[in-house]
């Protein structure tokens, strides 16, 4: 037989595209269209309904400057001749159907303001009548959003309403009434499923040829001049092929309806509020017609927006949730970044996310749905378990550039040893359409063959695409049991995880972080967003600590529950995985900077009010000062979490001497620091006289690299950036700025590149074991990355980088492709390198990106160079990323253990605060000093019972035993989960004679204790 596959396949493609799909709607009648262009930002529907509408030409009319909103009023009458027919309105705002998101969108309302459904490229229809009577009047209002198309990764000014063009972006394509032809719609699904399956089957397989001939005969009986009239005959020819059951060993695919909606990205937060409404409107409308449909939605924040802005639509969602069709998943406030979010903030993502689902819907979410974040912290498994969840889902690891991840279903083990059952869908997308190519890829790609037999596929258009469609559900029905295809079953995620775990309980184990070998630039882009987050996390710690202390110590002081919850949720929202990583448009980051400023001010005032209440009366001479230490370690005589008058200093004074050849030598009896004529650190000797700086090298060396990644500007740093390095050694100014017994500061000024300037203050303080670098940069570069290098004389086989509730080790060598791919890594407050007996740490107040390299010198010694990534200058999606002035602080801590790094990292990020007063404030809780037990948070319980909640962790990767002693009479102590509920399998914590409790922690264990004061018992 001749091979005519190409001819039949091409015939199918053309007939589907040009005849069958267009025939789903027939007999179109134009609707009358009027318009009203809303001035400025979006308006409530009540205002839009009452607005003065002007005539509109309909199809072909231009509308929508970037970020504008146009309301269309469409009216018409169903022709009498359509009686008994299914009638729909076809409302095409000018969609690009090859791009089901990232463009204009619409939300349809009835004249009473109720929401009907969203309008998107694959959802441009509105059902008006299943069986029309004829003569019905049609009145609909469409809120059309002219979102600019920004997913072309080139610099654009359209990413902020302040710089966007005023020119209309779109033309109306159709505003019609039409007859919907169900048989034609079903024929489209038949042909799509069989045609898609056919092309994926091996040429040698008989089933492929059977489908080819079946499709050919169906096309033969299809009358191209009367598609609707002949669709039934064509479907009859296709029916036997659709009835053939799948093989017994066919891959089983759990299809979960989903619409991945980035809480901000190429649109501002306010537009996400509207995207959520459009998508959920589509979803509940689809559920009304398709009872088998199950839809999973993550991100409590998005449902909270729906409740606030669309209460009637939210009520419909709640009904579907109660029926089990609409399934909340994820358990987090937003799908946050997990690399840079602080430990306590990660805990609060689960606390506030899961509480929302419990309080609003009575649902305990049992899994973490996080498909799109840019890598996953090794602290996550423990946090997932402590949140009460049992499974984890991710997808983004499929984007890794270098190494293919070896598993799809596995146990993920975190830094403390906790394991979570995890699935990584082999379909390699969280926006599946259930087409033949995707299903075949899932089955072929699945790595657990022979041990497991099933995978999960999230299906639906995300980010403004409108979610799942009726076309996708039609495909799923046909694919439930079809020869040659995986078996497809629509079900909720937990159903998949229950069966997958039962089938594959001994799945392989992956230990440590899920590092994404891509998007490494997100550790650095948009420095002020990252700095705003870090400062907010620190301020929230302080505000809760001092407010809780005041609530228990000061009569009449009221703990600001509502304010703290509101501020926490604001910070959590901005940890979304395109805001904190710096990969959103200019508008998003401009608003983030403004929001952080407000958050910082509010938290500073909450802290100040609590400290004023605690500090007591100011002495008559007005000289009394109370110093508050919010850090988890004592310093300068002030206990951790306590306050009091500063004790007299006993440290040796700082001395300054001129260095031969230029520069200065600073000495405080702990460190001796040499700064040469270039303003570089050429010598830093610790208390034992050990030199930290590698021979012949200089530390705090600023280095500039070209930074033009191959694909995603704000997201990526590609390894070839290292091929060209410019050392910034030129000096405009070098002077001793300040010098007294307490501190000495050398000021260095440099000018470089496109007119950028950096002013650094290198400071050594009395008694300090660290050299501080306070850096102010006027950044004017484009497509550059700025690093600060510290070449250290230490043989370090690995680095230790702080992560949530502990640290993660990474090799400094590149023996394998896995290690070589980690050429840019994330650290929180510190990164430590060491050899037995000696180490050094770099501390920072808001920098996350680092790299660590090693080289063997001619003398046989090893130089380990640690670099901080200070600033980048990508041009997409924000062409002005990081332009302007920045202030960054970091420090070198030589001769340091990891425990020293933990202590000093907290100290750098939690400065002491001096308040007028005379009181001594004992800590509300204290732990045995000298242990690796760190107090992460002290707060009052969320249920407003007055109980004190304390979160501890073991910080050094060993075992820690100690006592926690509260500064109040303790009735009882109970271990809880992150939602502050008792853990049923936790040991007891009896109160001892000293009023405290004994605690014993395994390496990196997190322990949350709920302390009940005697007065509240």
N, C-alpha and C positions, 0 to 999 in steps of 0.2 A: 504494500500500500504506500502511496506517495505521502511524504511528510508535508502536510499543508497546515501545520499548527499555526504558523505565523499569520496565514490568511484568515483563519477562523478567529484567532485572538484579536487581530486588528478589526475584523468585522464586528466582533462583540463590543470592543471599545467604542467604535464610532456610533453604532446603533444605540448603545446605552447613553452616551454623551449627547448625541444630537437628536434622538427620537424618543427614547423611552423615558429618561428622567424629565425632560421638558413636558411630557404628557401627563405627569402626575397631577398637574393643574391644567385645566382647560377652560375655554370660554371666558377668558378674563374680561372683566368690565372695570374701567378706571373708576376709582373713588374720587370724590371731591376732596381736595386737600387745602387746608389753611395752615398758617404757621405763625408762631410767636417766638422771637429770639429773646431768651432770658438774658437780662443784663447781668454781667458779673458772674458770681458763683451760682450753683444750682439752687433752685427755690423749692419750697414744699409744694406738693401736688395741689393743695387748695388754692394757692396763689396762681398756679399755672392754669387751672380750670377756669378761673375768673379773669384771665388776661385777655386783652384785645387781640384777636387773631386777624391776620391779613390774608388775602387770597394768595394761593401758591399754584404754580403751573403743574406741580406733581412731577412725574418722571422727567428727568433732565435738569431740574432746578438745582442750583448749587446752594449749599448750606454749610454752616459750621466753620468758623475760625477755630484754630487749635484751642482745645479745652473749653470751647463754648457749648452751650446747651440750646437746642432748638426744640420747641414743642410743636408737634404736628397734630392737627385735628382732622380726622378722616371720617367722612360721612358718605352714605350711599344707601341704596335699596336693593335687596335681593330680587333679581328678576323673577317674575311669576312663573316663567318656564322652567325654573330650577326646582320646582316643588318636588320633594322627596329625595333630593340630591344632598350630598355632603358639601357644605360651603365653607370656604376659608378665605380670610383676607391674606393676601401676599404683600408684605410690607418690607421692601428691600431698600435700605437706606443708602445703598451704594457699596455693598459689601464686596470684598475680594474673597471669593469662595475658596480659594486655595490657601487661605490664611485664617483659620477659624478663631482668631483672637487678635489682640494688639491693634484694633482699629475702632471704627465707630460702633456703637451699641445702642440699643433702645429698650425702653421699658413701657409696656402697653398698659393703659389704665382704662377703666370704664368711666362714664360720666360722673358716677358717684365717688370716684377716687380710688376704688379698689383695684388692686394689681391683677392683671390677667396673666402675662408671661413676658419673658425677655425676648428681644430680637437680636439675632446673631446670624452669621453667615449660613449655618446649617439649621437655623431656627427662625426663619423669616416668615413664618406662617402663624395665623391665629385661627383656631377652630371657632366658627360662628354657629353652625348648626349641623347635627348629624343627619337630620332629615328636614330640610328646609320646607317651610310652608309656602314660600314665595311672598314677596311684598314686605318682608321684615326690614325695618330701618336699622342701619348700622351707624353707630357713633363710637369712635375710639380716639383716645388721646395717646400720643407717643412722645415720651421724653427721650430725645435723641442726643447722645453725647458724642461730640466731635473730637474724640481722642486721637491725637496724631499717631501715625505709624512710626514707631521708634525702634523697631527690632532690627533695623539695618545698622550694623555696628560701625557707624561713622559719626564723627562729631556733628552735633546739631544743637541749635538754639531753641528748638521746639520743646525742650524738656523742662521749661519753666514758663508759666503763664506771663511772667514779666518780660520775657524776651521772645516769645513765640510770635509768629506771623499772624496778621489779621485777615489773610486771604482765606476764602472758603476752601475746605479740604475735600468735600464730598459732593456727589450728585445723586439725587434720588434716582433709583433704578426702576422701581415698580411700586405702585400704591393701588392695588387692584382687589376686586372681588373675583373669586374663581371657584370652579367646581373641582373638588378633590376626588380623584379616581382611585378607590382602594385597590382594585385589581392591578392597576398599573404600579402603584406603590409596592405591592407585594411582588410583582414581577421584577422590579428593580432589585429588591432584596434577594430573590431567587438567583438572578443572574450575577449579582455581586458576590454572593457566597460561593456559588459553584465556579464562577470564573476565577475568583481569587484563589480558591482551593486548587483548581486545575493547574494554575501557573506555578504553584509551589510543589507539586508532586513530581517525583523523578520521571524523566521521559520514558524510562524503561518500565514504568509501572502501568499496568492495564487500566487502573482506575483513572489515570490522567486521560487516556484515550477515550474511555467511556464517557467522561464528562465532556470532552471536546465534541464527540459526535452527538451527545444529547443536546448540548447548547446549539450546535449547528442545526439540528432538526427543529428546535424551538424557534430559532431565528427564521427558519424557512416558513413557518406557519404564521409568523408575525406580520401583519399587514402594516407597512410603514405609513400608509395613508389613514389607517384607523387603528391606532395603537390601543385605545381603550376597548374597542370592539373585539380585538383579537388577543388581548392579553390573557384571557382565560384559557384559550387554546394553547398558547405558548406555555403557560404554567402547567397544563396537563402533561405536556411532553417532558417537563422538567421534574415532575413529581416523583417518578421512580428513583431518580438519582438522589433526590433529597431524602428519600425514605430509607436508603441503605444505611444500616447501623455502623457505628464505629467499631474498630477492632477492640478486642478485650484488653489489650495492652496499651491502648491509646492514652496519651498524656491527659491528665485531668486538670482543667483550668478553672479556677474560681474567679469569676468576673465580678468586680465590685464597682458599681457606679461611683464616679468621683469627678470633681472639678477642682483641680489644683488652682487656687486663687492666691497669688502672691499678695500679701497684705500691703505692700507698696513695692513698686519696681519701676516700670516705665510709665507710671502714673502716680499721682499723689494719694495720700491716705483717703481723702474725701472721695476719690473716684473708686477706691476699693469698696467703700460703703455701698456704692451704687452697683458695682459688679456683683457683690454678694446678693443684693436684692434681685437683680436680673436672673442670676443663676438659680437661686432657690425658687423663684417663681416658676422657672422652667421645670425644675425638678418636681415640685408638688403637682403641677399640671400634668406632667407625664405619669406620675403615680396614679392620678385619677383614672387614666386610661389603661394603665398596665400594672395590674396588681402584683405581678412577679418582680417588679423593679425594686432593687435595693440600692440605696445611695449612701455613701459614707462621707461625712464632712468633719474635718478637723478644725482646730483653731477656735477656741471659745470666744475670743475677741470678735470674730466675724459674726457669730450668732448674737453676741451682745449688741453689736451694731444693728443687726436686723431688728432686735427687740426695741431698740431706741428709736429707729427711724421708720420702721414699717411694722407697727404692732399687729395689724390685721394679717399680714403675710406671715409674721412670726407665729401667730396663733395657728395658722394652717400647718406650719412646720411642726409645731408641737403635737398636733394631731397625728401627723405622719410618724413622728418619733414614737408616740404612744402605741401606734399600730405596728412598729417594728420595721417599717420600710425606710425611714430616714434614720441613719445610724450615726450618732456622734462618735468620733474616734480621736485618738491621739493624746488626750489627757493634758494638753499643754495650752497655755493662754494663746500663744501663736506658734507656728512652726519656726522656732528660733534658730539662729546660728548656735552651734554647740562648741565651736573652737574658742571663742573669745568671751562668751557669757560667763560671769563669775559663778562660783559654786553656789552661793546662797540664792542668786538669781535663778539658776537652773532649778533649785528646789522650789522656788516660788512659781516658776512656770507650771509645774505640776500642781502645786497647792491651789493656785487660783483657777487653773484650767479645769481640774477635776472637780473642784468645789462648784464651779458654774454648772457643769453637767449634772452633778448630784442635786443641787438646789433647784435648777430649772426643770429637769426632766426625770429626776429620780434614778439616774443611770450612773453606774460605776463603770467607767470605761476601763477595759482590761488590757489595752495595748497602746503602744506609742507609734503613731503614724507620722513619719518624718522623711518623706521621699526625697526632698530637694535641697537639704542643707549641704554645705560645702565641706563635708567630712564630719566625723563623729567622734567626740571625746571618749577616751577610755574610761572616764568616770561614769559614763551613761548607764551601763548595766545596773550598777548599784542604785542609782537614782530611779531608774525604771522600777526596780523591785520595791524600793522604799515608797514609791508612789502607789503601790498596790496593783501594778500592771504586770502582765505575764509574758508579753511578746513585744517585738520591735520590728518595724518595717522600714526599709530604706530602698532607694532606687539610684541615687546619684553616683554611687560607686561605679556604675557602668560607664561613667564619663571619663574614668581614669585614662590618661594618655599612654602610660608605659606598661603597666602590668594588668593582666586580666585577673579579677578577683576569683579565687578558686572555688568558691561555694555559692549556692543560691539559698540553701536552707542549712542553718548551722547554729551552734551555741556560741554566743558572743560573751567572752570573759573579760571583765573589767579589771582595773588596777588592784581592786581589793579581793578578787577571786569570784565575785558574783557572776553567775551566768544567766543569760536571757535568751530564750528561743527566738531566733531572728530569721527573717526571710528577705531575700533580695530578688524581686521578680525577674525571671529571665526574659520577659517580654521587652525589657530595657526601655520602658517608657511609663510615665504616670498619666499619660493622655492617650491611652489606646483607643482605637476605633473598632476593634474586633474584626479587622479585615484579615484576609487570608494570609498576607505576607507577615503580619504581626504574630498571628497564631502559630504559623509554621516556624517563625524565628524562636518563639518561646519554647516550643517542643524541641527543636534542634539544640538550642542554647542551654537547656536545662542540664546542670552539671551533676545532678544527684541520681541519674539513671541507674537502675539496678538496685537502688536503696530506697529512693522515694519515687513518687509517681505524679506529683501534683505541684502546681504553682498558682500564684495569684496574679491577676491582671486588673489594675485600676483603669476603667474606661470612661471616657468623656472628655470634651474639650474644656481646657482650663483657661484661666486668665482672661476672661471676657468672651470665651468661645461658647459659653452657655451650658456647659456640662454635657451629660449623655443626651442622645437624640433618639427619636423613634426609629430612625434607620439602624442605629446600633442595637436596639432591643430586637428589631426584626432579624438582624444577623444572629444574635444570641439564640433566639428560638430555633433557628435552623441548624445551629451548631451544637445543640445539646447532645446529639447522638448521630454523627454523620461520618460515614466511612472516609478515611483519609485525613480526618481532622482531629485535633484534640477535642475531648468532650468538654463543653462549656456549660457551666452552671452559675447562674447569678445568685450570689449569697453574700452575707455580711462577712467582714474579715475574720471575726472570731471563729466562725464555723470552719473556715479554712485552717486557721492555726490549730484548732482542737484536733482536727483529723490529721493534719501534717505532723503534729507532734506525736500523736499516737502511732502513726505509721513509721516515724523516723526518730525514735527517742534517743538513739545513739548517734545523732548527727555529729559531724566534725566540729571541732572547737577552734575558734579564732580568738587569739589573745591580744589585747591591746586596742589601740585606736583604730578606727576605720579611716585611714588617711586618704583623702581624695588627691590623686596625682594630677591636679588641675586647680585652677582658681586660687593659687597661692597668694596672689596679689591682694586678696580680700583681707589678709591680716594687716594691711597697711593703708589701703585707699580710704579717703575721707577721714583724715586724722582727727578732726574736731568732733565727728560723730562718735568715734571710738573713745576719745577723751571725755566727751559728755557722758557716755555710758559708764566708764570707769569711775568718774567722780560721783555720778549718781549712785552707783552701787556702794561706794564708801560712805556717802552721806546718809544713805538709807540705814546702813549699819549703825552709824552714830545716832541718828534720830531715834531708832527703835531702842537702842541701849539706854540712852539717857532718858527717854520718855518712860520706859519701863521702870527705871530706877526711881524717877520722880513719882511715878504712880504709886509705888510701894512705900516711898519715904516721905512724901510731902502731902499733908492733908489738903484736900480740895483740888489737887492737880488731876486733870482728866486726860487719860491716854487717848491720843488722837487716832482712834481706830480707822475712821472713815477716810481721813486725809492720807494716812499711810497706805491704806489699800488702794486708793485712787492713784497715788504717786507710784506705787509699785506697778500697777497695771500700765501706767504710761511708760515706765521704763521697760517693762516686759514687751510691750508692743514694739518699741524701737529696737529691740533685740531680734526682730524678724530677720530672716536670712538674706534679705536684700537691703536692709537699712544698716544694721551694725556692720556688715561686711563692706559697705561703701559702694555697692553696685546698683544704686538707684539713680534716677534722674536728679537734676539740680534742684528742682522744686522740693523733692523729698528731703534732701539734706539741708536745704535752707530752713525748712520748717523744723527739722530735727534740732538744728542749732538753737532756734528760738525756743523750742519746747524744753530742751535741756537747761537753758538759762532760767526759765520759769521754775522748773523742777528743783534746780540747785538752790534758788532763792527761797523757795518754800521749805525745803528740807533744812536749810541753814537757820531759818526762823524757828522751826519746830525744835531743832537742837538747841538753839540759843535760849528759847523759852524754858526748856527743861533744865538747862544748865543754870539759868538765873534762879530757878526755883530751888535748885540743889546747893548753890554756892553760898547761901546764907547772906547775912548782912555785911555790908562793906564797913570796915573799921572807920572810926571817927576821923582818922587822918587821911582816909581815902586811898591808902596805899595797898590794901590787901588784894591778893590775886590768888585765885584757885585754878590750878592746872588740871585739865581733864585729859585722860589718856584712854582713847577708845580702842587702842590696839590690844591684841590678845596676849601681849607680853609686857612685863614691867619695864619702865625706862626712866632714867634720871630720877629714881626714887619714888616714882608714882606707880602704884600697882596697876595691873591690867584691868581695864574696865572701872577704874576708880579715879578719884580726884583729890587734890589737896594742895597746900602751899608747896612751892618747889623747894626741895632741900638745898642747902648750900652746895655748890659745885666743888668737887674734889679733884677733878681731872687736871692734868698738867696743862699749862697754857700753850697756845699755838705759837710757834716761832717761824720767822720768815728770813731767808737769806738769799742773796743774789747768787745765781748759778754761773759758774765760769762759762763764758761763751754766750751768755744771755739767758734770760729766764729766771726762775725762782726755785727755791727748795723750801717746802712747807713741812713742818714737823710738829706733831702733837704728842710725841712720846709713844704713840701706838703705831702710826704710819709715818713714813718719811717719803715725801712725794717730790719727784723732780719734774719740772715743767721747762722745756727747752725754749730756745729763741723763736720757735715756730708756734709756741703755745700748745705743744703736744706733750702727753705724759710719756716720758722716756724712762721713768723709774718710779716704782711704787713698792716699797719694802714693808712687809708686815711686821708684827711685834717680834717675830723670831729672826728678822733680818732676811727672810726669803724674798727674792726679787720676783715680782709678778709678771713684769713685762719681758717678753722674749728678747734675747740678746740682739742688739742692733735694730730693734723695731721700736715703733712708737704707738701708744694707745690713744684712744679717743681721736683716731684719725678719721675725719669725714671723707667719704668716698662717693663719687658721683658716677653713675652708670647710665648709658642709654637704656630705655625701657619701652620698647615697642613690641609687645607680644604678637604672636601670629593671628590671634582671633579676638579675644575678649579683653578690651583695654583695662577696665577697672577690676576685672576678675583675675587676670593672669599675670604671672611673672614667669617668663620662659628662661631656661638655664643659660641660654646664650648671652644674656645681659652681662655675664661676667667676663665676656671676651674683651671688653674695653672698660678700663677703670681710670678715673681721674682722681688723684689724691689732692685734697684741698689743703695745701700747706702754706699758701700765701697768707701773710698777716697784714692787716690794715692797722691793727692796734693791739698792743700787748702791755698790760699794766697791772700793778697791784692795786686793786680797787678798794679793798678793805683789809684791815689787819688790826686785831686786838687779841687779848688773851682768849677770847671765846671762839674766834674763827678768823681764817684768812681766805681771801677770795682774789683770784687772778682773773682778769677780764681779757678775753680774746675776741677780736672782730675780724671776720673774713668776708670778702666779696668774691663772687664767682658766677660763672655761667651767664645767664641772660639778665644779669643785674640783681641776682639774689644776694642776700646778706645774712650772715649768721653771727650772733653775738652770744658768746658762751661765758658763764661764770663758773670757774673751777674752785670748789670750796672744800677746805678741810676744817672740821670743827673740833673743839676740845673734847677729848675722850672718844672721838668717833673712830670706828674701824673702816670707814668707807670714804671714798672721794666722790663728792657730788658734782654733777655737771648739770647746770641749769642753762638750757639752750633756747634762745629766741631766734626764729628764722623768718625772714621776709622771703617767701618762696615765690619765685617768678618763673620757674622752669616749666618746660613742656616735655612730656614723654621722657622723663628722667626718674631715677630712683636714688635717694640719698641714704647712705648707710654710715654707721659709726662703728669703726673696727677696734677691737681690743685683742691684739696678738699676745697670748699668754704663754709663759714658760711652764707648761704642764702637759704631761702625757695622759690625755683623757681618751679613753676608748669609747665613751658615750657622754652625752649631755643629759642633764636632768632638767626638765622644763616644768614649771608649775602649771598644773591644770586644776580643774575643780576638785577640791578636797584631796589634794595630793600632788603627785608629779608623775611624769612619764619619761622613761629613758629612751633615747634614740642613739644609734651608733654614730660615731663621727667618721667612720670609714664608708667606702662605697663598694664593698665587696660584691654586692648583688645589685640587680636593677631596682629592687625594692628600696634599698638604702640610698642608691643614687637619686631616685625620684624624690626623696625628701630633702631637696636642696634648699627649701625654705620651710621653716617650721614655726609653730605657734607656741608662745609661752605667755603666762600671765604676769605676775609681779616680779618673777625672777627666773634666771636660767643659770645653772651651776655646771661647772666642769671640774674634774678633779682626778687625782691619782691617790693611791694609798698614802694617807698622812697629810695631804695638802690639797686645797681646792680654792676656787674663786667663783664669785657669782656676779652677774650683772643684774642690777635692779632697775625697775622703771616705774613711772607713774601712769603711763597710758599707751605704751608701745607693745605690740603683739608679735610682729614679724621679726624673725631672727634667722641667721644661718650660722652654722658651725663647721669649720673645715680644719684639716690637720696637715702638717708637713713635717718631714724629718730634716733637720738641719745638718750642715756639714760636720758639726761637732757631735753628732749622734743624738742630740736632744730633740724633743718634739715641740713644735709650736702649735698650739690649738688657738685658732682665731675665732672669737665670738663677735658677731656683728648684729647690731640692732638696725632694723629697717625703719627709718624715721619718717620719710615722706615719699610719696609718689606723685606723678603728674599725668595720669591717663586723661584722655579727651572724650571718651565715650563711656557711659551715657551723659556725663556731665563734663562739658568742654573746659570748665574752669575749676576742675577738681583741685582742692587744697591751695589754690592761689591765695596769697595773703600771708598774714602773720600768725605764727604758731609759737607756743611755749611748751617745751617738753623737758622733763626732768628724768635723769637716770644716774646711776652711781655704780662704781666698781667697789666690790667688797672682796679684798684679797685675804688669803689665809682662812677661808670660810668653809664650814661644813654646810650640808643642806639645811640643818636646823638653824644655823646662822642666817641662811638665805631666807628661810621662812620668817624669822623674827624681823630682819631688817626690811624685807619686802613689805610686810604689814606697816612697819614704822614709816617708810617712805610714803605710803598711800594713805596713812591715817595720822596726820600731824596733830600734835598737841594743841589744845585750845585754852587760852588764858581768859578767865572771866573774873571781873571784880567780885570779891567776896572774902569770906574767912573760914568757910566750913571745910571739914575733911569728909570726903564721900567714900566710904568703903565700897568695894565692888559688890554688885548685886549677886554675882556668882564668881567663884574663883576655883581654879583647878591647881593640883599639885605642881609647883614650879619645877622646872628642870626636866619635865617629861615632854614627849612629842604630842601631847594632847592639846589641841587648839580649839578655843571657843570661836565658832564662826558667827553665831547670832544669839542675841538675847532679846526677847520680845515678850509681849503678852499674847495669850492664846487668841486665835481668831474668833472663837465662840464668845468672847467678851466675858468669860467667867472670872477673870482676874488671875488665872493660873499663869505661871511663867514658863515659857518654852525656851529651852537652851539647845542649840545644835553644836555638837562637838565632832572632831574627827582626829584620827591619827595621821600625823603629817610627814613622817619620815620613812614609811614603808616597813616598819618593824612593829613589835607588839608594845603596847603602852598600858601601864597600870598606874592608877592614881585615885585621887578623891576629888569629887566636886562638892564644894561647900557653899551653900547659898548664904547671902547676907541678910537672911530673914528666917524666922521660925518655919521649919519645913514639916508639913504633915505627911506628904507622900511624894514619891517620884515614880514615874511610869515611862517606859520606853514607848515611843509612838512612831508611826509612819510620817511621811511628809505632810499629810493632812491633819496631823496632830491627834490621830486616833490610836488607841492602845494596840500594840503588836501582840498577837496571841502567843507567838512562839519566842518571845523575848524573856531573858532572865529577870528575876525580881531585883528591885533596887531598894532594899530596906534602909531606913534612916538610922544612922549610927549615933553614938553618944555625942559626937561633935556636931550633930545636926546635918551632916553631909551624907553622901552615898559613895560607895566604891564603884569605880568604873574600870573596865578592862576592855581594851580595843585591839582587834586584829589589825594587820597592816592596812592603812588607808580606810579603815571602817568609819562610817558616818553613824553617829548616835544622836537621836533627838530625844530629849527628856522633857517630860511635862511635870513641872514642880508645882505642887499645891501648897500655898502658904497656910499656916495654921488658921489665920483669920478667915480664910475662904473655905476651909474644910467642913 
